[in-house]
Amino acid sequence: MQKWRLDFRIWHWLHALVVLGLIGTVFLRKTFLDWRINSELLTQKLAEINLEITVEQAKMLAKSICAPMWEWHIILGYVLSALVIWRVVLFFTYSGQRSYRDLKSESFHKLMVKLGYIGIYLVLFFMATSGLVIHFYEAIGLTKELTHTIKEIHEFLFYAISIFVPMHIIGVFITENQDEKGILSLSDMVYGGNELNVYQ
């Protein structure tokens, strides 16, 4: 029997692409497409050709440049929400429960890894939920003050995901090069892996 069902593997790789896409949009927003940086750049470059614009005009232009990228963040947020629901459904399969089974019998290292996955699932659930709340705050009747607080938590937890992703990738490559495979290995998540004496 395979460790990882096909539907779980499809979920895993879609989830990986979506999370990387979300991280990419935030990275662009904080760097190359930051409206504060670009508004100053626009003001400076236009002044060089004798065109003057106000601070508000520069801000509006800079935000319009990054708007399409931010639309992708929202679209990927919808997809993440759907994937979170899919993960809840997968919880009722053997593959979906592997991160929660036999915690007491695991070594300290593997226990910490499994608990880490549980923690990141909870974070992603909050990120998907809070993202929807932020986007639809007016429709659901939230105040701007409460929405701002949720947004700050949302942005803070983004850093937890940013730390988890490279740690996960490094961990996968380490286990791939060890004699004893870890909880997740790249080849198992591609081909499914084999596991004996388990029941679906």
N, C-alpha and C positions, 0 to 999 in steps of 0.2 A: 504494500500500500504506500502511496506517496505521502510525504510529509505535508506538502503544500498542494492543495487542489488547484485546478486550472483557474477557477474563478477567483481564488485568493491571490494567485500570482498576477492575474490581470489587474486586480484591485491594487496590488502592491506597486506595480510599475506605473499605472495611471496616477496613483497617489504621489509617487516619487516625482513624476513630471510636473504635476500640478503644484506641489510644494516648491520645487525648484523655480517654476514660473512665477509664483507669488514672491519668492525671495528676490528673483531677478527684477521684478517691477519695483519692489521697495528699494533695492540697491540703486536702480536708475533714478528713482525719485529723490534719494538722499545724495546723489552725486551728479551725474551729467545732466539730469533733467530737473534739478532742484530749482524751483521758481525764483528763489531769492538770488541765487548765483546768476541765473540767466537773465533776470530783470536788470541787474546791474550791468551785465555784459551787453544787453541790448541798448541800454541807455548810453553806455560808453561808445559802442560801435556806431550807433546812429549819430552821436555827437561829432564823431570824426568826419562824417559826411554832411555836417551842418544841419542835421535834423534833430530837433529837440522834442522829447516827449515827457509827460509827467510821470511821477513815481507810480501812480495808479494805472496809467496806460502801459507802462513797462511790466507791471505786475500782471495785468490782464493778458498781455501778449505771451509772457513767460508761462503762465498757467495754461494758455491755449496750446502751447507746444507740448506740454506733458499730459494733456487731457486724454488723448487716444491711448497712451500707455496706461493711464489710471483706469480707463475703461476695461482694459485687459485684466487688471487686478480684480475688478468687480466680477467680471465673467468667470475668472478662475476661482474666485470666492464662492460663486454659485456651484461650480463643479466640486470644490472641496466639500461643500455642505452635502451634496449628493453622495460623495464618497464616504463621508462620515456615517450617513444613514446605511450605506452598503456595508460598512464595517460592522455596524451593529447587527445586521442580518447575518453576516459571516461569523459572528460570535457563536452562533448555534451550530457551527460545523466544527469538526475536529481541528482542522487547520487554524480556524479562527480562535480556538481556545488554547493553542499551544503556549502562548505567552502567560497563561494563568494556571496551567496544570502543574501539579507536583512541586509547588514552590518550596515546601518544607524539605524535600529530598535533594534540592539543588545545592551545588557548591556556592560559597559566598559570592564568587565572581558572577556565576550564571544567574544567581538570585538577583543581584544588583542590575544585571542586564535586563532581566525580565521585568523587574519593577520599573526600570527606566522606560521600557516600551509602554507599560501601563500608564506611566506618567505622561509620556508624550501623546498618547491617545487622548487623555483627558485635556491636555493643552490644546490639541487640534480641535476637539469638540467645542471648547470655549472659543477658540479663534473663529471657527465657522459660525457659531451662534452669535458672538459679539459683532462679527462683521456684518451679518444680516441686520442686527439691531441698529448698528450705526447707520447703515444705508437706508433703513426704513423707519428711522426714529420719529419722523413727523407723522407717518401713517399710524404708528402704534401709540402715539401720544406721549413720547418721552420729552423731557425738557432738554434744552441745549446743555445745561450744566451737567446733568446725569449722563448724557450722551458723551460729553467731553471726558468724563471720568472713565467711562467704559472704553473710550478710544485710547486713553493713556495706558490702561491695563492691556488692551489689545496690542499696542505698540511695544510695551515692555516685554510681553510674552513672545513677541516675534524674535527677540534675541535668544530665548530658550531654544526655539526651533533652529535659528541660525547656528547655534552651538551644536545641537543634536545632529544636524545633517552631516557636517564633516566628520564628527566622531563616529557616526554610523558607517560612513563610507570607509574610513580608516579601519574600523573594527572588522568590516567585511573582508577587506584585503588581508588583514592579519590572520583571520581564521582560515581564509583560503590557502594560506601558506603554512598552516600548522598541520601536524599529523592528525590531531583530533579536531574535527570541524566544530565551529561554535554553534550557537543557537540559530543564527542565520548565516548561510553561506551563499555566495553569488550563484554558484552552479545549481544549488538546490532550489533557489528562487527562480531560476531560469527553467530548469528541467523537472522540478517537482521534488526530487530526492526520494529515497525509499526508506520506509520505516516498517518494521515487523511488529506483529502482536499488538496492533492498535485497532480500534474500531471507529468507524465513521459515525 
